[in-house]
Amino acid sequence: MKLKKEFIVHEAQDETMLVATGKAKFSGLVKGNKMLGKVLELLKNDTTEAEVVAKLRAEYEAPEGKIEADVHKVVTELKKIGAIDG
């Protein structure tokens, strides 16, 4: 899966925004924290949900299952709005 070109990532302080361009079917923006920013950064290249989880696990400590649940939620929402392929 990979982030579609019709979406632009913008980071400002502790907030990450995913903005749809005029070419996207989704109209609006998605706001989130730095974790969203890390996921979106990894989605700039073709990857899998499991690879995203593994890379975040290597960088952050979190209770068992927390990173997996957060990444799954983000991926599910991005698929809903058509922001990622795959």
LINRAWO-V928715 format. One record per backbone hydrogen bond with DSSP energy under -1.0 kcal/mol. CO is the residue of the C=O (numbers start at 0). NH is the residue of the N-H. If there is no record, write none. Layout:
co:CO nh:NH
co:CO nh:NH
This chain:
co:0 nh:46
co:1 nh:84
co:3 nh:6
co:5 nh:20
co:7 nh:18
co:9 nh:16
co:11 nh:14
co:14 nh:11
co:15 nh:31
co:16 nh:9
co:17 nh:29
co:18 nh:7
co:20 nh:23
co:27 nh:19
co:29 nh:17
co:31 nh:15
co:32 nh:36
co:33 nh:37
co:34 nh:38
co:35 nh:39
co:36 nh:40
co:37 nh:41
co:38 nh:42
co:40 nh:43
co:41 nh:44
co:42 nh:2
co:47 nh:51
co:48 nh:52
co:49 nh:53
co:50 nh:54
co:51 nh:55
co:52 nh:56
co:53 nh:57
co:55 nh:59
co:62 nh:65
co:64 nh:68
co:65 nh:69
co:66 nh:70
co:67 nh:71
co:68 nh:72
co:69 nh:73
co:70 nh:74
co:71 nh:75
co:72 nh:76
co:73 nh:77
co:74 nh:78
co:75 nh:79
co:76 nh:80
co:77 nh:82
co:82 nh:3
co:84 nh:1
